[in-house]
Amino acid sequence: METPLVNPLLQELIYLVIAIAVTFLVTEGAKALFAHFGVDISGGVSQIIATTVGLLVMLVTPLLAQIPEAYAPYIIKVIEVLLAIFSAFGVHRTAVRFGGNLTAQQKNVK
């Protein structure tokens, strides 16, 4: 019997930390995108978006198991692109909020 490379408990912890980070970044990215179009989604709407994103992140593994194997790489790439876009907006928004005068658009970030 082979010893797993990573302790299963540590693996679950790593997955949880990644899920939290993705949830935060995608939520911040959604706020940034909505703010770009002049819609403020702070407060309750932001909590709903964070909850929805968190649920989707936790459910993505069982959902991907239901996709036919031929389509799985394409679906995964689409999800990765969407996460990258929303996360990039989230990273920028967070950097501007906490980093000081990074861009001329700092006054637009709430």
C-alpha positions, 0 to 999 in steps of 0.5 A: 500500500502506497503512502499518499504524497499529501495528507488527505486532511492537508489536501482538504485544507488546501482545497478550502483555502483555494476555494476561499481565495477564488470566492473572494477574488471572483466576488471582488471582480463582480463588484468591479465589473458592476461598478464599471457599468455604474451599478453599486452592488455592495452590501446585501447583493455582494453577500448573495454573490459571494454565497453563490460563488462559494456554492459553485466553487464547492459544487464544481468537482461533482458537477464536472464528474457528470460532464462527458469525458470528451467535453470536459477539457473544453468546459474546464477551459471555459471555467478557467477563463471566466475565473481568470477574468473575474479574478483579475478584476478582483485583484486589481480592485483589491490592490487599488483599495489596499495599495494606495495610489496605484492608478488614476482610477482609485477614486472610482473604487469604493 
